[in-house]
Amino acid sequence: MPSWFALLIFPGFLYAVPMGWLMLWLERKILARLQSRIGPPFYQPFFDFIKLMTKEPLRRASGEDIFYLLLPLLALGATVGSLTLLPILPSSASAVGDLVLFVALVEVAPICLVLLGFLSRSIFGQVGAIREATLTIATNLPFITALIALAYASGSLRLMEIASNAPLATRAIALLALLFCLPIKLRLNPFSVANAEQEIYQGALTELDGWRLGLWELTHAVEWVALSGLIASLAVPWRSGQAILDAILFALLSLVLVVVLTVIAGATARLKLLQASRFYWRWGFGLALLALVVSLFL
Amino acid sequence: MSIWEILAENLRQGVVTLRYPQRVPPPARYRGLVQIELEDCVGCASCAYVCVSAAIHVTEERETFCWSYDPAKCTFCGRCVDACPTSALQMQAECPPIYHCAGALAVTYTRAYPRCEGCGKPFKVATQILRQRAYTEVSGEVETLLRLCPVCRQKEAIKSMVEARRIKEATR
């Protein structure tokens, strides 16, 4: 399969953007139903995006403008790039060490968010950036440890080989540890500390407006696809061999993850920064360490 | 009740949001649109004076006055109702209808001043309610005098004073 296909069609732009919007909608809809509200129609994220893209953003000091353009674009590009590495189809282009590249690309968006927060020179943006940075460190500890456990257990740094070779015990524990990391990476309750709407006005995003915010929302949608996709593609070793079937299985698993994450988000309230990072250092890291130990001895 | 039970209950109960035109019924003593009983209005403009959001305007012409009210500006504070000396203003007990342009519910009423029974000029008359307020008992004489304009009333007063003086001098 050529790499342009992965980047532009599946699981790149053509799949990821509508799927991301569908996930954003599903999150809002399920949350609404859990709270006895109606919730938005399924095309709402698309309309939100179109509306934001047609808005003229506020003019900023000349030096800042370029960063407000480049940082969301960089985050979007990196996140879509990380998608192309997901081992979904048996024919997926798989290079040595694409696991490392995946981790690097998936981390670009949070780093851009931190930079945007500091760039905003708003107190809320800066607090949001500090929180995002603290939590990125806290969550990457279990995230990377779990991936190391998977890589060690399957003896490879290729995502495709990890997906097919990882032993069941390690895979189950490591994927659970990865699942632990998703709410914080997607900034969902109870770990929505960095983008807390009510207390710090969306944190680092507080000064984003117009198409800049639109681009960021798009990045966030693609982040949903990439991070739920990582777990969905690593969860099942079996591949049918038919591209369509594999793609449908992958999409369904991703949507199940969205439902799980949303129900957890709906049932919990926001933690404090200290509580959230302590949770990851203690329980997330503990679980990932267990996966590592299991991978070493089994 | 754990959060899971609450969420399950919410799911079971379904959507509680009311869709237009369904509405929650308004509570007792709800303050809706301001309504005027034009027959009782004397055109004193107290309502326009106390209106904080300038939703009520009273304009005076020579023979008529206009009372206009724009609900789009109204804050429904009810000060106009409290200030009205003749209790001509009331607030509706129902929610205002939904409207799409700002001035859609604006109303303007025009009323001609009553005419003086003496000279026929228009003047601001004291209505029944004001009379009750001003005098403990309204005699027939007061009643006739109040149907006259201030100028005619002055003339009547001078006439009766002159008459009284004449009678006093005649009896001396």
Interface residues (C-beta under 8 A of the other chain):
Chain A: R33 L34 Q35 S36 R37 I38 V263 G266 A267 T268
Chain B: I3 W4 L7 N10 L11 Q13 G14 V15 V16 T17 R19
